[in-house]
Amino acid sequence: MSRNLEALELWRGALVASVRAASPDLSARQLALLLTVYMTPPPHTVRGLAATLNVSKPAITRALDRLGRLGFTKRKRDAEDRRNVLVQRTVKGSVFLHEFGQMVIDAGAVQGALDGARAAVPRPAAAAPVAPPSASEPVSAPV
């Protein structure tokens, strides 16, 4: 299996596990935004996140609205510059990502076990080449 297909199978496994776990359904944009907030150093602003993800500020705002309703992020006015809105992490968001990360690890373990099982399955032996009859051997005619 190609590395691209392996990566997609890993991602599929993690997403299926997430759906089965009744976790909130996040769009790719929402998940990318959440991962960016949690995995890159703060402070995070709407403007900065929009630039990082190369999407519009209104798109970031909509995604943050959803993440805020879920309790995964919160917004706070910057005390130093009241025009800026800081995006902050929450315990609930951290727990969600920890659990999602475990689902990715588990999907990788399943994929690794499947790959190991595939490698252990004996493949049929290649048929031995048939030598042409020698001139001294009689050739039987098909019946």
CORMO-V56813 format. One record per backbone hydrogen bond with DSSP energy under -0.5 kcal/mol. NH is the residue of the N-H (numbers start at 0). CO is the residue of the C=O. E is the energy in kcal/mol with one decimal. If there is no record, write none. Layout:
((NH:CO:E) (NH:CO:E))
This chain:
((5:1:-2.4) (6:2:-2.6) (7:3:-2.5) (8:4:-2.5) (9:5:-2.2) (10:6:-2.5) (11:7:-2.8) (12:8:-2.5) (13:9:-2.2) (14:10:-2.5) (15:11:-2.9) (16:12:-2.1) (17:13:-2.0) (18:14:-2.5) (19:15:-2.6) (20:16:-1.7) (21:18:-1.4) (22:17:-2.0) (25:23:-0.7) (30:26:-2.7) (31:27:-2.7) (32:28:-2.5) (33:29:-2.7) (34:30:-2.8) (35:31:-2.1) (36:32:-2.5) (37:33:-2.1) (38:34:-2.4) (39:35:-1.3) (43:86:-0.6) (45:84:-0.9) (48:44:-2.9) (49:45:-2.5) (50:46:-2.0) (51:47:-2.5) (52:48:-2.6) (53:49:-1.0) (54:49:-1.9) (59:55:-1.9) (60:56:-2.7) (61:57:-2.4) (62:58:-2.1) (63:59:-2.9) (64:60:-2.3) (65:61:-1.9) (66:62:-2.6) (67:63:-2.8) (68:64:-2.4) (69:65:-1.9) (70:66:-0.5) (70:67:-0.9) (71:66:-2.6) (72:66:-0.9) (73:87:-1.9) (75:85:-2.4) (77:80:-0.5) (77:83:-2.5) (83:80:-2.1) (85:75:-3.6) (85:83:-0.5) (86:43:-3.1) (87:73:-3.5) (87:85:-0.5) (89:71:-0.8) (92:70:-0.6) (93:89:-2.1) (94:90:-2.5) (95:91:-2.3) (96:92:-2.4) (97:93:-2.2) (98:94:-2.5) (99:95:-2.7) (100:96:-2.9) (101:97:-1.9) (102:98:-1.8) (103:99:-2.0) (104:100:-2.3) (105:101:-2.9) (106:102:-2.5) (107:103:-2.2) (108:104:-2.2) (109:105:-2.5) (110:106:-2.5) (111:107:-2.7) (112:108:-2.5) (113:109:-2.7) (114:110:-2.7) (115:111:-2.4) (116:112:-2.5) (117:113:-2.6) (118:114:-2.1) (119:115:-1.5) (120:116:-1.1) (130:128:-0.6) (136:133:-1.1) (139:137:-0.6))
